[in-house]
Amino acid sequence: MLAAAAGLLKVFSCADHTKIQKFSGHPVSVRCMIFSEDGKSVLTSGVGERHIAIWKIDGTKKKSASCVLLMEHPAIFLDSRGSNHEDLKLRGLFVLALSEIGVCYFWHGNHIEELPNARPTKISPEIESFPSKGNNRAIFAAKLDRIVRSSVGSVRVAHGSLIKPSFEKLIVEHGVDISLNTSKEGLLFHVGLSHISSKEKVVNAKGMISLKN
């Protein structure tokens, strides 16, 4: 499948070049767009919008977003994991968003309809480490690594100074906020991750075209 967003959000089949579905889309430019892991939904965020929209792909006529996840600041990166897995502990939808001020938001719900009612978990630097003039020490990259168990996910983050960044792998439980202690000296990897090759990187990406195999 291929999803494209302009005035409308449209999903196409790459196999037979037909349009699967169209949605109302965003009134502003789309900054981020990804498919859910199971390919049943598209997640998007618009420039300046303080929310994430989730669009359910079901082949029906033009429709609006199935749910909206609120944030305090606009998102610059999205990631998602989860599906109707055979293992009940791994079922549900996990969503990760990185805001433009460097705070991560983490949601989990057994299905899409549960997500709007769930308070997002926040991963943020300590208050004194927040961005200031000439000294950006916020989270600047994040990736949802895997599902650990129900409502718990593994998240990789890069934060602190861009010159001497800290890379950490965090176990995040929905509903339990995390405050990162950013060292001025920087930390290559969190204690316990020394076995990870220095060639591994946290990747930050954004775009307006998304593909799903």
C-alpha positions as a printed NumPy array, in Angstrom:
array([[  0.   ,   0.   ,   0.   ],
       [  0.946,   3.629,  -0.48 ],
       [ -0.451,   6.607,   1.416],
       [ -0.243,  10.196,   0.161],
       [ -1.437,  13.351,   1.886],
       [ -2.263,  16.763,   0.455],
       [ -5.738,  18.319,   0.714],
       [ -6.987,  14.768,   1.251],
       [ -5.354,  11.654,   2.673],
       [ -5.534,   8.792,   0.157],
       [ -4.463,   5.151,   0.369],
       [ -3.637,   3.2  ,  -2.809],
       [ -2.905,  -0.416,  -3.695],
       [  0.492,  -0.744,  -5.385],
       [ -0.496,  -4.184,  -6.72 ],
       [ -3.267,  -3.028,  -9.061],
       [ -2.813,   0.792,  -8.889],
       [ -6.284,   1.389,  -7.479],
       [ -7.447,   3.738,  -4.742],
       [ -8.435,   1.874,  -1.587],
       [ -9.843,   4.742,   0.447],
       [ -9.758,   8.508,   0.96 ],
       [-10.027,  10.537,   4.147],
       [-10.754,  14.172,   4.994],
       [ -7.08 ,  14.85 ,   5.768],
       [ -5.529,  17.913,   7.47 ],
       [ -6.204,  21.622,   6.853],
       [ -2.417,  22.179,   7.057],
       [  0.689,  20.558,   5.556],
       [  1.318,  17.011,   6.781],
       [  4.615,  16.668,   8.643],
       [  4.618,  12.966,   9.617],
       [  2.794,   9.928,   8.241],
       [  3.252,   6.211,   8.953],
       [  1.3  ,   2.962,   8.681],
       [  0.501,   0.983,  11.803],
       [  2.469,  -2.262,  12.038],
       [ -0.52 ,  -4.362,  10.925],
       [ -1.281,  -2.038,   7.993],
       [ -4.835,  -1.396,   9.173],
       [ -4.368,   2.272,  10.053],
       [ -2.453,   5.391,   9.028],
       [ -1.094,   7.82 ,  11.651],
       [ -0.476,  11.454,  10.711],
       [  0.425,  14.822,  12.218],
       [  0.175,  18.277,  10.656],
       [  2.455,  21.294,  10.921],
       [  1.499,  23.316,  13.999],
       [ -1.218,  20.847,  15.085],
       [ -1.023,  19.629,  18.668],
       [ -2.503,  16.21 ,  17.994],
       [ -2.022,  12.946,  16.096],
       [ -4.778,  11.615,  13.864],
       [ -5.338,   7.879,  13.343],
       [ -7.211,   6.861,  10.188],
       [ -8.683,   3.347,  10.039],
       [ -8.338,   1.639,   6.642],
       [-11.53 ,  -0.34 ,   6.038],
       [-12.398,   0.41 ,   2.416],
       [-15.454,   2.565,   3.194],
       [-16.245,   5.939,   1.643],
       [-14.53 ,   9.196,   2.582],
       [-14.412,   9.565,   6.352],
       [-12.756,  11.515,   9.151],
       [-10.129,  10.281,  11.612],
       [-11.045,   7.313,  13.806],
       [ -9.379,   8.924,  16.81 ],
       [ -7.244,  11.918,  17.808],
       [ -4.4  ,  11.853,  20.358],
       [ -3.75 ,  15.206,  22.019],
       [ -0.275,  16.638,  22.708],
       [  0.985,  19.852,  24.31 ],
       [  3.18 ,  20.64 ,  21.284],
       [  3.193,  19.518,  17.62 ],
       [  4.809,  16.195,  16.704],
       [  7.885,  15.961,  14.464],
       [  8.21 ,  12.152,  14.483],
       [  5.794,   9.205,  14.83 ],
       [  6.248,   5.486,  15.401],
       [  3.85 ,   2.618,  16.076],
       [  3.82 ,  -1.073,  16.977],
       [  1.166,  -3.663,  17.743],
       [ -1.655,  -5.67 ,  16.18 ],
       [ -4.131,  -8.447,  16.982],
       [ -1.351, -10.778,  18.075],
       [ -2.11 , -14.349,  19.139],
       [ -0.391, -13.659,  22.449],
       [ -2.837, -11.569,  24.518],
       [  0.102,  -9.862,  26.272],
       [  1.288,  -8.399,  22.958],
       [ -2.086,  -7.247,  21.654],
       [ -3.063,  -3.631,  21.199],
       [ -1.72 ,  -0.503,  19.551],
       [  1.401,   1.265,  20.81 ],
       [  2.091,   4.825,  19.59 ],
       [  5.202,   6.944,  20.129],
       [  5.487,  10.632,  19.2  ],
       [  8.342,  13.104,  19.584],
       [  7.285,  16.736,  19.998],
       [  9.077,  19.762,  18.587],
       [ 10.347,  20.743,  22.053],
       [ 11.944,  17.331,  22.6  ],
       [  9.399,  15.451,  24.752],
       [  8.264,  11.891,  23.876],
       [  4.645,  10.792,  24.242],
       [  3.725,   7.11 ,  24.572],
       [  0.216,   5.627,  24.271],
       [ -1.172,   2.106,  24.527],
       [ -4.672,   0.771,  23.986],
       [ -6.126,  -2.678,  23.342],
       [ -7.815,  -1.115,  20.302],
       [ -7.96 ,   2.296,  18.623],
       [-11.095,   3.422,  20.451],
       [ -9.299,   3.158,  23.816],
       [ -6.402,   5.453,  22.892],
       [ -8.096,   8.896,  23.184],
       [ -9.113,   8.141,  26.786],
       [ -5.605,   7.066,  27.798],
       [ -3.326,   9.694,  29.35 ],
       [ -0.055,   9.666,  27.411],
       [  3.12 ,   8.661,  29.203],
       [  5.82 ,  11.337,  28.917],
       [  9.552,  10.799,  28.483],
       [ 11.316,  14.101,  29.05 ],
       [ 14.626,  15.598,  30.187],
       [ 14.835,  17.039,  33.675],
       [ 13.489,  20.6  ,  33.843],
       [ 16.95 ,  22.151,  34.128],
       [ 17.997,  20.23 ,  31.   ],
       [ 15.261,  21.627,  28.744],
       [ 16.31 ,  23.628,  25.687],
       [ 17.68 ,  27.075,  26.402],
       [ 19.33 ,  29.688,  24.235],
       [ 22.454,  28.189,  22.679],
       [ 22.143,  24.948,  24.668],
       [ 19.748,  22.337,  23.27 ],
       [ 19.636,  19.387,  25.663],
       [ 16.237,  17.863,  24.779],
       [ 15.377,  14.493,  23.202],
       [ 16.123,  14.853,  19.5  ],
       [ 15.506,  11.295,  18.238],
       [ 13.381,   8.356,  19.397],
       [ 12.321,   4.935,  18.138],
       [  9.799,   2.401,  19.433],
       [ 11.956,  -0.71 ,  19.515],
       [  9.557,  -3.529,  20.438],
       [  6.632,  -4.597,  22.594],
       [  7.748,  -6.113,  25.89 ],
       [  4.347,  -7.059,  27.287],
       [  0.886,  -5.554,  27.684],
       [  1.164,  -1.728,  27.99 ],
       [  4.99 ,  -1.93 ,  28.161],
       [  7.342,  -1.097,  25.298],
       [ 11.067,  -0.739,  24.671],
       [ 12.057,   2.733,  23.429],
       [ 15.435,   4.013,  22.213],
       [ 16.154,   7.727,  22.63 ],
       [ 18.98 ,  10.129,  21.828],
       [ 19.094,  13.209,  24.025],
       [ 21.308,  15.882,  25.511],
       [ 23.945,  17.761,  23.583],
       [ 24.135,  17.224,  19.817],
       [ 27.931,  17.274,  20.16 ],
       [ 28.028,  14.77 ,  23.034],
       [ 24.661,  12.969,  22.917],
       [ 23.37 ,  10.306,  25.274],
       [ 21.844,   7.133,  23.784],
       [ 19.534,   5.103,  26.02 ],
       [ 17.232,   2.109,  25.749],
       [ 14.238,   2.553,  28.048],
       [ 11.505,   0.193,  29.217],
       [  8.395,   2.369,  29.205],
       [  5.194,   1.387,  31.001],
       [  2.034,   3.195,  29.998],
       [  1.014,   5.609,  32.751],
       [  4.48 ,   5.903,  34.323],
       [  6.34 ,   9.075,  33.266],
       [ 10.136,   9.051,  32.852],
       [ 12.526,  11.939,  33.54 ],
       [ 15.951,  11.676,  31.885],
       [ 19.057,  12.979,  33.58 ],
       [ 21.142,  14.555,  30.822],
       [ 24.825,  14.723,  31.632],
       [ 26.788,  17.718,  30.367],
       [ 29.597,  15.348,  29.452],
       [ 27.289,  13.102,  27.41 ],
       [ 26.925,   9.328,  27.609],
       [ 27.551,   7.087,  24.608],
       [ 25.256,   4.317,  25.85 ],
       [ 23.226,   3.645,  28.957],
       [ 24.73 ,   1.224,  31.456],
       [ 23.743,  -2.286,  30.403],
       [ 23.927,  -1.496,  26.684],
       [ 27.688,  -1.776,  26.322],
       [ 27.215,  -4.85 ,  24.105],
       [ 25.557,  -2.742,  21.414],
       [ 27.819,  -1.805,  18.517],
       [ 28.677,   1.858,  18.208],
       [ 27.554,   1.548,  14.583],
       [ 23.921,   1.279,  15.69 ],
       [ 22.088,   4.56 ,  15.403],
       [ 18.765,   6.01 ,  16.457],
       [ 17.043,   7.133,  13.298],
       [ 14.768,  10.169,  13.096],
       [ 12.626,  10.442,   9.971],
       [  9.732,  12.443,   8.652],
       [  7.876,  12.606,   5.374],
       [  4.616,  12.802,   3.532],
       [  4.672,   9.505,   1.611],
       [  4.575,   6.183,   3.43 ],
       [  4.795,   2.613,   2.111],
       [  3.547,  -0.603,   3.714],
       [  4.539,  -4.05 ,   2.394]])
